[in-house]
Amino acid sequence: MVTMSSSSVGGGFARHSHTTGSRSISQRIGIAIASVALLSFLLLMMTSSTTTPRSTPSSIASSSLTAAVYAPLDTAVVSPAVVKASLKHQLREQRQRQQHQRVGAGVVDNSLDVDDGSMSNTPIDAQTPSLDDEPTPIALPVVCSEEMNAYCPANMKCCPQYSRLGDIGGSNLKQSRMLGVATQDATIVGYTCLGSAKGVYPVGECCDDEVGTTKGTGSGCAIGYKCAVPRQTSLQSSPDVNSDNLLTTRPHCQKDEDANPLDIDGDPIDIKYDTLPRYSTCAARKKEDIAQPLGLPIPASAASYLTGEVDDDGDVLKVGGSGEEVDGGYIGQLAYYSNMGSITSVDGVAPRLDVRTAVIGIHGSGRTAANYLCAMIAAVEDYLSGKPGSLEGMVSSVGDGETAKGPISSIRRRQQQYDTTFTAKKEEILVVAPWFLAPEDGDPSLSSNLPVIKWDNVHPIPHTFRYGGESIGIGIPTANEGDMDQAGKTTISSFGAMDVLLETLCKKERFPNLERIIVAGHSAGGQFVHRWGISSDSWCLDQTMDNLPKVRLVAANPRSYAYLDGRRYFPTDSNKLSEKDLNEPSFFVRRDDEKKKGDVIFKFRELTSIEQEQCPEFNSYEWGLNYNPKVPAPYVKFNVKKLFGLDDDFSDVFCRYASRDLVYLAGERDTEKLGNQICNEDGYQGPTRRERSSRFYLSLQVIGREEGYCERGDVELEKNQVHTHRVVKDVGHDHALIFQSEEGLEGMFN
């Protein structure tokens, strides 16, 4: 933290006053005129508002900020640089006020995913040094209606829901609602919650929905878009129908040509596409359900204790975290949100007989767990309500006599295949969103007095939770009940904490009828799910055991992957390759390369000595599985290394990972060129998240063939593919749109 003494502050102020006093009269007049113009401009922005026939509690509180976001830059009055600086200052001040009050518009700083590890993406207010250096307060929920006890998670927007008015207004009324235009005679009967794609983006506009039209959820659009109705066009049966045309046959979002949206720093937002899918919103929650997260007690047996011994790599050995019994009870608690309250067994609380499916949403680097809970609840609602891609939606799309069944992924052990006619009721689906807290997230009060476990967000590299990093040190429990020995410290891997969460759900005494668990993460959360899937040896993931819930992992839009061997895809001469060759997984085709003005063919192979010299870290963890002193992850090292053979063979590591039910989701529009955290497109993985996803998936197919699809012992895969990969149409780097898409719903539930 940068600090200034009182003398330096006073000296700076005195010098500034002296300089001002020496200015000429003409200079003073010029400054006064500019100041008046600037104040007039800011006053206009603060008093103006978007044109809406009726104001809601959230729209009233957000009107001044919305006007600032959409205000045109009038360079004839004030220079753009001054306007941008003024907007930044105004936006920051308003965010700081919203952080400390319960009534707000839901447009604040750390909204949804910022990124997934390319930089330190801490909330802006958290980066600004506090004057008193006190812990940062947690972001407070947004009040939709105190009378209705309706609240949204911090950094989201309250969207009103209106009563069904029968035939009043006819089709014009219905169409006006789909366009997001409210009517004077409609009655607000509830609220839903709308988020945004990135932490630097303000929340967009709500689409007014009648209760009953979306079965408990609403919809909304991203910033810079407006709600649009389906276009009345007939689709051709041709398979080459443009996906944008398909999107516009449903309620969607249309680019607002009159909008000039700015992010929370006052920078213009680049609106790349004419249309986007709509967000599905989740129902607003009671204050008591969202104001504070819950806490999952972490047993001492899951933690890592320093032994004082050193291994061959120079790392201090740790014990625990692998099933050993360690005295001391619990070391701390993992924060989480849930749609059903506490998931732990409590004396006097009956088992949850109703829960048959559990969905766990892993947040990205923005660490907005409550927002992920909302997005996952909305996805569940979509799946059950008949949205295209859901079970009901597929039933309605098949012909007479056919049944709607989801795709059968051949990666599952034969004896453990899912029933593809999955059905469930809303009250049978538990949704949980763990919160891997960082110090800048504040100090929430959880379910007990146990220490709150946090992970460093900066050191040794950003967002340590995503690769299984160890937590910030916690006092070791002593023999005295409830006491902590602060002289000694222990830590726990984020993956170890995830094991505890999973195993809590797998315990029959709490959830005796639980049949399946879906663990889905996006961006940094996608990295988490992928690497945890490689390294975890939790008994709940052992699908050969009887009576365990079936577990599916869904990794969406990770920035990078931990490859299972030392090969990567490199450009090759395509002159001698046939179309049959190019369909093999050992080749990857980049279509319409911008530089090459055509397709580029890549082949999966070992690196040359020159390529290794250019990027020596290409296969170090987190990019591969080789030891990496820069990214300490003892949990991963221990659980992976114990599977090695005498010759450090990765076969057992691959076969355990390949035997797990895993789906990769890649946004069709997630094509942003990524910077290099290490070298050469992050260790020869590719320039974009979408391409990296395809390359890694193909590499698994190559290794799967070479390993004979692991036909040995209890690990037996079907003989045509390893895992499942889906490209999500019309979606970029956006967790809500990914999981609420047709491909996302099928990937999670079918």
Stockholm file with secondary structure:
# STOCKHOLM 1.0

chainA/1-750         MVTMSSSSVGGGFARHSHTTGSRSISQRIGIAIASVALLSFLLLMMTSSTTTPRSTPSSIASSSLTAAVYAPLDTAVVSPAVVKASLKHQLREQRQRQQHQRVGAGVVDNSLDVDDGSMSNTPIDAQTPSLDDEPTPIALPVVCSEEMNAYCPANMKCCPQYSRLGDIGGSNLKQSRMLGVATQDATIVGYTCLGSAKGVYPVGECCDDEVGTTKGTGSGCAIGYKCAVPRQTSLQSSPDVNSDNLLTTRPHCQKDEDANPLDIDGDPIDIKYDTLPRYSTCAARKKEDIAQPLGLPIPASAASYLTGEVDDDGDVLKVGGSGEEVDGGYIGQLAYYSNMGSITSVDGVAPRLDVRTAVIGIHGSGRTAANYLCAMIAAVEDYLSGKPGSLEGMVSSVGDGETAKGPISSIRRRQQQYDTTFTAKKEEILVVAPWFLAPEDGDPSLSSNLPVIKWDNVHPIPHTFRYGGESIGIGIPTANEGDMDQAGKTTISSFGAMDVLLETLCKKERFPNLERIIVAGHSAGGQFVHRWGISSDSWCLDQTMDNLPKVRLVAANPRSYAYLDGRRYFPTDSNKLSEKDLNEPSFFVRRDDEKKKGDVIFKFRELTSIEQEQCPEFNSYEWGLNYNPKVPAPYVKFNVKKLFGLDDDFSDVFCRYASRDLVYLAGERDTEKLGNQICNEDGYQGPTRRERSSRFYLSLQVIGREEGYCERGDVELEKNQVHTHRVVKDVGHDHALIFQSEEGLEGMFN
#=GR chainA/1-750 SS CCCCCHHHHHHHHHHHHHHHHTSCHHHHHHHHHHHHHHHHHHHHHHHCCCCCSSCCHHHHHHHHHHHHHHCCCCTTTSCHHHHHHHHHHHHHHHHHHHHTCSCCCSCCSSCSCCCSSSSCCCCHHHHSCCSSCCCCCCCCCEEEETTTTEEECTTCEEEEEECCCTTTTHHHHHHHHHTTCCCTTCCEEEEEEECCSSTTSCCCCEECEETTTSTTCEEECCTTEEEECCCCCCCCSCTTCCHHHHHTTSSEEEECTTCCCBCTTSCBCCCCCSEEECEEEEECBCHHHHSSCEEEEEEGGGSEEEEEEECTTSCEEEECSSSCCCSSSEEEEEEEEESSSCCSCCTTCCCCTTCCEEEEEECCTTCCHHHHHHHHHHHHHHHHHTCTTSHHHHHHHSCTTCCCCCCCCTTSCGGGCCCSSCCCCGGGEEEEEEECCCGGGCCCCCSSSSCBCCCCSSSSSSCGGGGTCBCSCEEEECSSTTCEEEEEEEECBHHHHHHHHHHHHHCTTTCTTCCEEEEEEETHHHHHHHHHHHHCCCGGGCTTSTTCCEEEEEEESCSCCCCSSSCEEEECCCTTCCHHHHTSTTEEEEEEETTTTEEEEEEEECCCHHHHHHCTTTTBTTTSSBCCTTSCCHHHHHHHHTTCCTTCCCHHHHHHHHTSEEEEEEETTCCCCCCCSSSHHHHHTCSSHHHHHHHHHHHHHHHHHHTGGGCBTTBCCCTTCSSEEEEETTCCSCHHHHHTSHHHHHHHHC
#=GC SS_cons         CCCCCHHHHHHHHHHHHHHHHTSCHHHHHHHHHHHHHHHHHHHHHHHCCCCCSSCCHHHHHHHHHHHHHHCCCCTTTSCHHHHHHHHHHHHHHHHHHHHTCSCCCSCCSSCSCCCSSSSCCCCHHHHSCCSSCCCCCCCCCEEEETTTTEEECTTCEEEEEECCCTTTTHHHHHHHHHTTCCCTTCCEEEEEEECCSSTTSCCCCEECEETTTSTTCEEECCTTEEEECCCCCCCCSCTTCCHHHHHTTSSEEEECTTCCCBCTTSCBCCCCCSEEECEEEEECBCHHHHSSCEEEEEEGGGSEEEEEEECTTSCEEEECSSSCCCSSSEEEEEEEEESSSCCSCCTTCCCCTTCCEEEEEECCTTCCHHHHHHHHHHHHHHHHHTCTTSHHHHHHHSCTTCCCCCCCCTTSCGGGCCCSSCCCCGGGEEEEEEECCCGGGCCCCCSSSSCBCCCCSSSSSSCGGGGTCBCSCEEEECSSTTCEEEEEEEECBHHHHHHHHHHHHHCTTTCTTCCEEEEEEETHHHHHHHHHHHHCCCGGGCTTSTTCCEEEEEEESCSCCCCSSSCEEEECCCTTCCHHHHTSTTEEEEEEETTTTEEEEEEEECCCHHHHHHCTTTTBTTTSSBCCTTSCCHHHHHHHHTTCCTTCCCHHHHHHHHTSEEEEEEETTCCCCCCCSSSHHHHHTCSSHHHHHHHHHHHHHHHHHHTGGGCBTTBCCCTTCSSEEEEETTCCSCHHHHHTSHHHHHHHHC
//
